[in-house]
């Protein structure tokens, strides 16, 4: 709520702020985001009391949605902090950028706490439309326009699929409330052989198409590298983190809660999709020399690891996914923000060779980047490792052994391309003609938060893990 | 606190820290209870949730490996005193972090904690090879890390599987549960064993997983090679002793014939390849393949003598090969090459250095009064008790090691000075003399006073073997009721005779 209000306010104020001082709006947006983070704390009380549902059951404020909200807000805050200098440098500073980020975050918040499929659709559209515009925000860059158009056309298809799926489920059960759908399927169990089950099963398939697109699960990942590469880098940071978190949250609600009585229906679909996603993401990233594109492929691979935990079908799996998403968001946003900074004017310096010798030129920045990369790689003592660790553990707990083996081998393959960046930063001789700019204050703050969170999740994960477990418990599974 | 340019103080602080570490680790010895076969000096705190603990402790198997680590680190720092001039600070940070990781691996009794240290250790080594190494350093560093990660990630899956079976990551508890409660199907046990073993075999490295080693060794700076050969390779054999054998005795016995053959191939192949090397450092690297083949052979002979020999050989190899790499590194500092052809007749310009080189070579090829002999002898005696043929093949490795090391010495040190430049090379400096003298003293002490070490290892190895037998008996009893019984081979607990023999042998050598 707060987000939308501040978003609208920013839009209103925007014309009155002179061109040189648009940056102020960024701080304003930041205040809005922090406020909404604070209001999440208020939700905590509500959830502790009753797990209350608001707006006549359309929205719930349970621990699950709170957990997801916090991740989304923090990601939005980091992105806002990281984009201030970037927008100045590209000469596209403007209030609507921050407003759109806030709108997108608000949409994702709705997505995360929706207890009703049409509400979820509203949230999905809200976040999608904002992100289509954001992807094309570098108006003069052809790549950015291409990314926006591609994202828009394919994304509209995906949301249409989702809506069609919702319609079918409504046709079968007569409701779009997730808890009521769950009850309906408990009363009349889904049976793949029975004719009456065709409609909801088909609907679920369509929903998977729609949401699989958003979380970049194979075979719906085709757009991701192009869009992520073309979009302005801070926007890429946002696209790669928050919408994924929100959409996974919705997927959990639909697959685990609404269709929780029929896990066998979707288990193999997710299994195959997870395996494909990991393999495609990692193999695609192997040969990239453009760091931004490489990170785009790597986020495909990471969606695959999260899907591995998805196959578990238990509350342990949900907790593992939530933890993974938290760790993933911080390290991914952190990594993309560093790419933002190093890209320089017009995002020219994205190649591996541009990173050569960063270790001696800007040791702290390089160390931060190395930390994020090692965390993405899954090195112990970082959040990324524990995320993978809990994901694998949850899957093994449900006897999904071979998928875990595939995931394990994939993460070794993955280490190759993350290490290549580290090699470039530390082992190669620095390029003489080029010294990267100093890191501005907002970006420093953002990177410090992301790095601290990555280490915190890696070393002292107990608190977050307990909260993730509470979040998983707050969903009424089966 | 320290400025990047202030190299002198960086070195001094690093050295002081590592020496302090060594002194502290020496206090382990008096506090170590000889009669206790289990883990001692334990520290146990909850870390993540209920399952993952910060659980550490030492026993007779790990205690000397810890001392080896803390001993070699200051040596490695001294060895890089002058050869590391660039990014000095980073180098010593890496070295000390590496030491932390290695000690952590040796003392952790929680599988999760063990894995964390196991992986964390890779990164400083990766940087040491990749930044301060020689020409092909990046290739070597990547090869090193990818190989090791492939092994360890499967081990992670196995660790998680064990957790799902037992509900804990605590090593003693898992051991107890596998011995008494949870029973594994033979296939599951073999798979788990395989996952652990692969990780360790790559680290050791056992033939045919050894291909990363020559590159990593050759390209690493001297300190890196010393630590890599001296300690990191032992992490593999240590892991076999700590995890593969006690947790999965049936699978270990089933796989033993294959592993024995691989170890022998490693011994002979490593020795033969070492013989024909033209690069001195590569030659020393291949000796590791050969020598660690011995260690693996000893471990999979499943008796006290051989296993004690294996542990002893691990220490010896750390000292002797470490010293060889130091000597090679000193040559490199002078001539910036490892080509044997570039040397020849070096005994004339630098008699002291060459004398030390001969001495450590003799220790490495297991000349009787020196340390290498005790280890190889114990292994061969132990192996002979269970597998005559293995021992016979293993002995050939001992003969071959004399060939390649002495031949290398001859080509480097004896004859006329082949390259004119070498005539004016300076002999060992005071610092280098000190390093080599310390190493030589340790070599002699370990050669003549071996019971001091084996006495402390014995209770732990005995207890481990006993526990293995019990667990196997239990599985055998269980499988007798099953339709297809598969009686495991009995374990031969070593006759005490071997100890007496050894003790008298040592005394005999002390007397002139």
Contacts between the chains, C-beta under 8 A, distances in Angstrom:
chain1	res1	chain2	res2	distance
A	360	B	87	7.3
A	374	B	123	7.0
A	379	B	119	5.7
A	379	B	120	7.1
A	379	B	122	8.0
A	379	B	123	6.7
A	380	B	115	6.4
A	380	B	116	3.9
A	380	B	117	7.9
A	380	B	118	8.0
A	380	B	119	4.5
A	380	B	120	5.6
A	381	B	116	6.0
A	381	B	120	5.7
A	385	B	116	8.0
A	385	B	119	7.7
A	386	B	48	7.7
A	389	B	156	7.4
A	389	B	160	7.6
A	392	B	156	7.2
A	392	B	157	6.7
A	392	B	160	5.6
A	393	B	160	4.9
A	393	B	163	6.8
A	393	B	164	7.4
A	396	B	157	7.4
A	396	B	160	5.0
A	396	B	161	6.0
A	396	B	164	5.4
A	397	B	164	5.5
A	401	B	161	7.7
A	404	B	157	5.8
A	404	B	160	7.6
A	405	B	154	7.6
A	405	B	157	6.2
A	408	B	153	4.4
A	408	B	154	6.1
A	408	B	156	6.7
A	408	B	157	5.2
A	409	B	150	7.7
A	409	B	153	7.3
A	411	B	153	6.0
A	412	B	146	6.9
A	412	B	149	5.0
A	412	B	150	4.8
A	412	B	153	5.3
A	415	B	145	7.2
A	415	B	146	6.8
A	415	B	149	5.4
A	416	B	142	7.4
A	416	B	146	6.3
A	419	B	126	7.7
A	419	B	142	6.4
A	419	B	145	6.5
A	423	B	130	6.6
A	423	B	138	5.7
A	423	B	141	7.6
A	423	B	142	7.0
A	426	B	127	6.6
A	426	B	130	6.7
A	426	B	131	5.9
A	427	B	130	4.7
A	427	B	131	6.0
A	427	B	137	7.1
A	427	B	138	5.1
A	427	B	141	7.4
A	460	B	48	7.9
A	461	B	48	5.6
A	462	B	47	7.8
A	462	B	48	5.4
A	462	B	49	6.1
A	465	B	48	6.9
A	465	B	49	6.4
A	466	B	49	7.8
